[in-house]
Amino acid sequence: MRGSKSLVSGLVFGLTLCGVAAASPAAPPAKAPVAAEADCQKLGGEVSALIDKNAPSRNLAAARAAFQVGIMDCMEGDDATANKHYADAKNLLGGGLPKAPVAPLAKAPVAVEVDCQKAGGEVSALIDKNAASPNIAAARATFQIGIMECMEGDEATANKHYDDAKKLLTNDAPKAPAIRVPTAG
């Protein structure tokens, strides 16, 4: 008898708990904390404005290169990697950080296919360095064509345009002929 009383009281107690649980409103499920991933387009716009604001910065070329790689990653849908490159660009333009070393540009062998994003960053730095060049307009135009080719996935053509832009800004470019003014005499 004692066993049946325990069984019945346990059953009643269990049903009571189930009834209370069924009658109480369901609490919303706990949400796991989600790392807020910043929109790469928004962050890219902020970095672009920061680059424009810091035009005389010694790190401008390196910041632009990181920014351009971020643009490519953002366009490919990789927000996390794009935001990392944007953060790198911001850090290069921020105060209190060590200045980025200026590395000499090395010529890549023709047979080796260079990543067009990396090559574009190098050309961007070269354009910033040679802003007073008489060939700057042609170099920029060629560079921009290379950017478009790289964005379309044609690395070989993009790198060819980047090489052409480099040649316009280095000693490899032919010098413009001197204009002779006829003199009376």
C-alpha positions in Angstrom: 0.0 0.0 0.0 2.8 2.3 0.9 4.3 1.7 -2.6 1.1 2.6 -4.4 0.7 5.8 -2.3 4.2 6.8 -3.4 3.4 6.0 -7.0 0.2 7.9 -7.0 1.6 10.9 -5.2 4.6 10.9 -7.6 2.2 10.7 -10.6 0.1 13.6 -9.2 3.2 15.7 -8.5 4.5 15.0 -12.0 1.2 15.9 -13.7 1.0 19.1 -11.7 4.5 20.1 -12.9 3.6 19.3 -16.5 0.3 21.2 -16.2 2.1 24.2 -14.8 4.7 24.1 -17.5 2.0 23.7 -20.2 -0.1 26.6 -18.8 2.8 29.0 -18.4 3.6 31.2 -21.4 6.6 30.0 -23.4 9.6 32.2 -22.9 11.4 33.3 -26.0 14.4 31.2 -26.8 17.6 32.7 -25.6 19.6 34.1 -28.5 23.2 33.4 -28.7 25.3 36.6 -28.9 26.0 37.3 -32.5 29.1 39.3 -33.4 27.8 42.3 -35.3 29.5 42.2 -38.7 29.7 45.7 -40.0 28.5 46.2 -43.6 31.6 46.3 -45.7 30.2 48.9 -48.1 29.4 51.3 -45.2 32.8 50.7 -43.6 34.5 51.2 -47.0 32.8 54.5 -47.4 34.1 55.6 -44.0 37.6 54.6 -44.9 37.4 56.3 -48.3 36.4 59.6 -46.5 39.3 59.0 -44.1 41.7 58.6 -47.0 40.5 61.8 -48.6 40.9 63.6 -45.3 44.5 62.3 -44.7 45.9 63.2 -48.2 49.3 64.4 -46.8 49.8 61.3 -44.7 53.1 59.4 -45.1 51.0 56.1 -45.0 48.5 57.2 -47.7 49.9 54.8 -50.3 49.8 51.8 -48.0 46.4 52.7 -46.7 45.0 53.0 -50.3 46.5 49.6 -51.2 44.8 48.0 -48.2 41.6 49.8 -49.0 41.6 48.6 -52.6 42.1 45.0 -51.6 39.1 45.5 -49.2 37.0 46.8 -52.1 37.7 43.6 -54.1 36.9 41.4 -51.1 33.7 43.3 -50.4 32.6 43.0 -54.1 33.2 39.2 -53.8 30.9 39.0 -50.8 33.6 38.4 -48.2 32.6 41.1 -45.6 34.9 39.8 -42.9 38.1 39.9 -45.0 37.1 43.2 -46.5 36.5 44.8 -43.1 39.9 43.5 -41.9 41.6 45.3 -44.9 39.5 48.4 -44.1 40.6 48.3 -40.5 44.3 47.9 -41.7 43.8 51.1 -43.8 42.3 52.9 -40.9 45.2 51.9 -38.6 47.7 53.2 -41.2 46.0 56.6 -41.2 45.5 56.8 -37.5 47.8 58.6 -35.2 50.1 57.1 -32.7 50.9 54.0 -34.8 54.3 53.4 -36.3 54.7 54.6 -39.9 54.5 52.0 -42.6 57.9 51.3 -44.2 58.2 52.4 -47.8 59.3 49.3 -49.7 60.8 49.6 -53.1 58.8 48.1 -55.9 60.3 45.0 -57.3 59.6 44.0 -60.9 58.0 40.6 -61.1 59.2 38.1 -63.7 56.9 38.2 -66.8 56.3 34.4 -66.6 54.9 34.6 -63.1 51.2 35.6 -62.7 51.0 38.1 -59.9 47.8 38.6 -58.0 46.2 41.7 -59.7 45.0 43.1 -56.4 48.5 43.1 -55.0 49.9 44.5 -58.2 47.2 47.2 -58.2 48.2 48.3 -54.7 51.8 48.6 -55.8 50.9 50.7 -58.8 48.6 52.9 -56.6 51.6 53.6 -54.3 53.8 54.4 -57.3 51.2 56.8 -58.6 51.1 58.6 -55.3 54.9 58.7 -55.2 55.1 60.1 -58.7 52.3 62.7 -58.6 54.5 65.3 -60.3 55.4 63.0 -63.3 54.5 64.4 -66.7 53.0 61.0 -67.5 50.7 60.9 -64.4 47.4 61.3 -66.3 48.2 58.5 -68.7 49.4 56.3 -65.9 46.2 56.9 -63.9 44.0 56.1 -66.9 45.9 52.9 -67.6 45.8 52.0 -63.9 42.0 52.5 -63.8 41.6 50.2 -66.8 43.6 47.6 -64.9 41.3 47.9 -61.9 38.3 47.2 -64.1 40.0 44.2 -65.6 41.0 42.9 -62.2 37.4 43.3 -60.9 36.2 41.3 -63.9 38.6 38.5 -63.1 41.0 39.0 -66.0 44.2 39.1 -64.0 46.6 38.8 -67.0 45.1 41.8 -68.8 44.9 43.7 -65.5 48.5 43.1 -64.8 49.5 44.1 -68.3 47.8 47.5 -67.7 49.4 47.8 -64.3 52.8 47.2 -66.0 52.1 49.8 -68.6 51.2 52.3 -65.9 54.5 51.5 -64.0 56.5 52.0 -67.2 54.9 55.4 -67.6 56.0 56.4 -64.1 59.6 55.0 -64.2 62.6 55.4 -66.3 61.3 52.7 -68.7 59.0 55.2 -70.2 60.1 57.0 -73.4 60.7 60.7 -72.7 58.4 63.1 -74.4 60.2 64.9 -77.2 61.2 68.4 -76.5 59.2 71.0 -78.4 61.3 73.3 -80.5 60.2 76.8 -81.0 61.4 78.3 -84.3 63.5 81.4 -83.8 63.7 84.2 -86.3 67.1 84.5 -87.7 
